[in-house]
Amino acid sequence: MLVLRAAGKAMTLGELAMQLQVGRDVLRRVAGEVAASGVVELIDGDALQLKSGTWEAEIAEAADLYETEPKTLIKVLSRISMERIRSLAARTFADAFRIRRKDGD
């Protein structure tokens, strides 16, 4: 989102992939999920742009923090990511023990 903010315009997934140094296919897989967050919008399935009036203050604060204390921002984002991974792992583990009904029972 900081890349989109700096660009000030919509960027194609190819342009974003180059800027972020990730594969275009990887970026394409997460573009819909990111757009569902409401921070950005997916345009014609191949470009992302920030939604105006949405999350601007938070993105500006993140940009400022990245400029002044990038390690702090990375720590916070990493902590959030790890919590999501742990939550997904716990849910998957719990689902493995669910008793499923057999057809006809």
CYANA upper distance limits for C-alpha pairs under 8 A (distance plus 0.5 A):
  1 MET  CA      5 ARG  CA      6.56
  1 MET  CA     40 VAL  CA      8.42
  1 MET  CA     50 LEU  CA      7.77
  1 MET  CA     59 ILE  CA      7.86
  2 LEU  CA      6 ALA  CA      6.59
  2 LEU  CA     59 ILE  CA      7.53
  2 LEU  CA     62 ALA  CA      8.47
  2 LEU  CA     63 ALA  CA      6.84
  3 VAL  CA      7 ALA  CA      6.66
  3 VAL  CA     16 LEU  CA      8.25
  3 VAL  CA     19 GLN  CA      8.12
  4 LEU  CA      8 GLY  CA      6.66
  4 LEU  CA      9 LYS  CA      7.20
  4 LEU  CA     10 ALA  CA      7.45
  4 LEU  CA     11 MET  CA      7.50
  4 LEU  CA     48 LEU  CA      8.42
  4 LEU  CA     49 GLN  CA      6.95
  4 LEU  CA     50 LEU  CA      7.09
  5 ARG  CA      9 LYS  CA      8.11
  5 ARG  CA     50 LEU  CA      7.61
  7 ALA  CA     11 MET  CA      8.30
  9 LYS  CA     49 GLN  CA      6.82
  9 LYS  CA     50 LEU  CA      8.37
 10 ALA  CA     47 ALA  CA      6.81
 10 ALA  CA     48 LEU  CA      5.95
 10 ALA  CA     49 GLN  CA      4.70
 10 ALA  CA     50 LEU  CA      7.85
 11 MET  CA     15 GLU  CA      6.53
 11 MET  CA     16 LEU  CA      6.80
 11 MET  CA     47 ALA  CA      5.82
 11 MET  CA     48 LEU  CA      6.07
 11 MET  CA     49 GLN  CA      6.95
 12 THR  CA     16 LEU  CA      6.75
 12 THR  CA     46 ASP  CA      6.09
 12 THR  CA     47 ALA  CA      4.42
 12 THR  CA     48 LEU  CA      6.83
 13 LEU  CA     17 ALA  CA      6.40
 13 LEU  CA     24 ARG  CA      6.92
 13 LEU  CA     27 LEU  CA      7.30
 13 LEU  CA     28 ARG  CA      7.32
 13 LEU  CA     46 ASP  CA      6.07
 13 LEU  CA     47 ALA  CA      5.84
 13 LEU  CA     48 LEU  CA      7.50
 14 GLY  CA     18 MET  CA      6.75
 14 GLY  CA     24 ARG  CA      6.35
 15 GLU  CA     19 GLN  CA      6.75
 16 LEU  CA     20 LEU  CA      6.44
 17 ALA  CA     21 GLN  CA      6.08
 17 ALA  CA     22 VAL  CA      5.56
 17 ALA  CA     23 GLY  CA      6.34
 17 ALA  CA     24 ARG  CA      5.76
 17 ALA  CA     27 LEU  CA      7.01
 18 MET  CA     22 VAL  CA      7.22
 18 MET  CA     23 GLY  CA      8.40
 22 VAL  CA     26 VAL  CA      7.41
 22 VAL  CA     27 LEU  CA      7.50
 23 GLY  CA     27 LEU  CA      6.86
 24 ARG  CA     28 ARG  CA      6.52
 25 ASP  CA     29 ARG  CA      6.80
 26 VAL  CA     30 VAL  CA      7.21
 27 LEU  CA     31 ALA  CA      6.44
 28 ARG  CA     32 GLY  CA      8.04
 28 ARG  CA     46 ASP  CA      8.37
 29 ARG  CA     33 GLU  CA      8.45
 30 VAL  CA     34 VAL  CA      6.65
 31 ALA  CA     35 ALA  CA      6.55
 31 ALA  CA     42 LEU  CA      7.63
 31 ALA  CA     48 LEU  CA      8.24
 32 GLY  CA     36 ALA  CA      6.59
 32 GLY  CA     42 LEU  CA      7.52
 33 GLU  CA     37 SER  CA      7.11
 34 VAL  CA     38 GLY  CA      7.95
 34 VAL  CA     39 VAL  CA      7.81
 34 VAL  CA     40 VAL  CA      7.35
 35 ALA  CA     39 VAL  CA      6.98
 35 ALA  CA     40 VAL  CA      5.51
 35 ALA  CA     41 GLU  CA      5.52
 35 ALA  CA     42 LEU  CA      6.41
 35 ALA  CA     48 LEU  CA      8.45
 36 ALA  CA     40 VAL  CA      8.46
 36 ALA  CA     41 GLU  CA      8.47
 38 GLY  CA     51 LYS  CA      7.90
 38 GLY  CA     54 THR  CA      8.06
 39 VAL  CA     50 LEU  CA      6.59
 39 VAL  CA     51 LYS  CA      6.33
 39 VAL  CA     54 THR  CA      6.69
 39 VAL  CA     55 TRP  CA      6.85
 40 VAL  CA     48 LEU  CA      6.85
 40 VAL  CA     49 GLN  CA      5.88
 40 VAL  CA     50 LEU  CA      4.74
 40 VAL  CA     51 LYS  CA      5.51
 41 GLU  CA     48 LEU  CA      6.10
 41 GLU  CA     49 GLN  CA      6.06
 41 GLU  CA     50 LEU  CA      6.84
 41 GLU  CA     51 LYS  CA      6.64
 42 LEU  CA     46 ASP  CA      7.50
 42 LEU  CA     47 ALA  CA      6.21
 42 LEU  CA     48 LEU  CA      5.24
 42 LEU  CA     49 GLN  CA      7.38
 43 ILE  CA     47 ALA  CA      5.50
 43 ILE  CA     48 LEU  CA      6.45
 43 ILE  CA     49 GLN  CA      8.12
 50 LEU  CA     54 THR  CA      8.43
 52 SER  CA     56 GLU  CA      7.91
 55 TRP  CA     59 ILE  CA      6.58
 56 GLU  CA     60 ALA  CA      6.53
 57 ALA  CA     61 GLU  CA      6.64
 58 GLU  CA     62 ALA  CA      6.64
 59 ILE  CA     63 ALA  CA      6.58
 60 ALA  CA     64 ASP  CA      6.67
 61 GLU  CA     65 LEU  CA      6.59
 62 ALA  CA     66 TYR  CA      6.48
 62 ALA  CA     73 LEU  CA      7.86
 63 ALA  CA     67 GLU  CA      6.76
 64 ASP  CA     68 THR  CA      6.77
 65 LEU  CA     69 GLU  CA      5.78
 65 LEU  CA     70 PRO  CA      6.88
 65 LEU  CA     72 THR  CA      8.28
 65 LEU  CA     73 LEU  CA      7.01
 66 TYR  CA     70 PRO  CA      4.71
 66 TYR  CA     71 LYS  CA      8.31
 66 TYR  CA     72 THR  CA      8.50
 66 TYR  CA     73 LEU  CA      6.65
 69 GLU  CA     73 LEU  CA      7.19
 70 PRO  CA     74 ILE  CA      6.69
 71 LYS  CA     75 LYS  CA      6.59
 72 THR  CA     76 VAL  CA      6.77
 73 LEU  CA     77 LEU  CA      6.68
 74 ILE  CA     78 SER  CA      6.41
 75 LYS  CA     79 ARG  CA      6.56
 76 VAL  CA     80 ILE  CA      6.80
 77 LEU  CA     81 SER  CA      6.67
 78 SER  CA     82 MET  CA      6.60
 79 ARG  CA     83 GLU  CA      6.75
 80 ILE  CA     84 ARG  CA      6.88
 81 SER  CA     85 ILE  CA      6.77
 82 MET  CA     86 ARG  CA      6.59
 83 GLU  CA     87 SER  CA      6.57
 84 ARG  CA     88 LEU  CA      6.68
 85 ILE  CA     89 ALA  CA      6.60
 86 ARG  CA     90 ALA  CA      6.57
 87 SER  CA     91 ARG  CA      6.66
 88 LEU  CA     92 THR  CA      6.60
 89 ALA  CA     93 PHE  CA      6.58
 90 ALA  CA     94 ALA  CA      6.62
 91 ARG  CA     95 ASP  CA      6.58
 92 THR  CA     96 ALA  CA      6.86
 93 PHE  CA     97 PHE  CA      7.67
 94 ALA  CA     98 ARG  CA      7.34
101 ARG  CA    105 ASP  CA      7.05
